[in-house]
C-alpha cells in the first residue's frame, strides 16, 4: 500500500474516529496535526486538486473565523487559500490522502470508500 496521510485535529471527534478507523484497518498513516503544522499554499492547492474542490469547498463555513473574516464575500481562490494557510482552523477535517486520491471524513464512510 502506498503512503497514506491524514490531516488531523486531535480535538475533533470526527478526526479521532478517522484515525481509529485507519488503525482498525491496519493502515499505517502519516498523521499531520495541521493546526500545529499547517499545509503550505502548494500542499493546499494539491489537496484541492485531488479533491476536485474550490477553496471554499474545503473551508469550515460554520467556523466563527469564517464569518469574522467575511469569507462568504471573497471569491479569489488565491486569497482563500492564503487565508487557510494563515488560519488552518478554517480547513475542514479530517482529510485522508491515499494513492493520489483524497476524501474528507465527513461522513466517515468517505474514508472507508477511499481505503477500498
C-alpha angles and dihedrals in degrees: 000000000000124000117297121204127192122193099213141186109195091204092061118086093208089053093047089050090053092052089048091050091052090050092048090052091050092244115154105213135181103239113213113193091207096191088061096035108026118200116255122247089260093050091050092049090051091049091049091050092050092047092044091229137133117238091262089054089064095046129099098238093186092057111114090229090058090061094040091054092047091234093160087070095048118092101168107112094203091051092048092049089049090052091053091049090050093040109030089175085080093064117101115240151259105020119182122193122194133161094349093310130100142194137189108229096230098130103020089225086077089067092044089056091047092054094055 
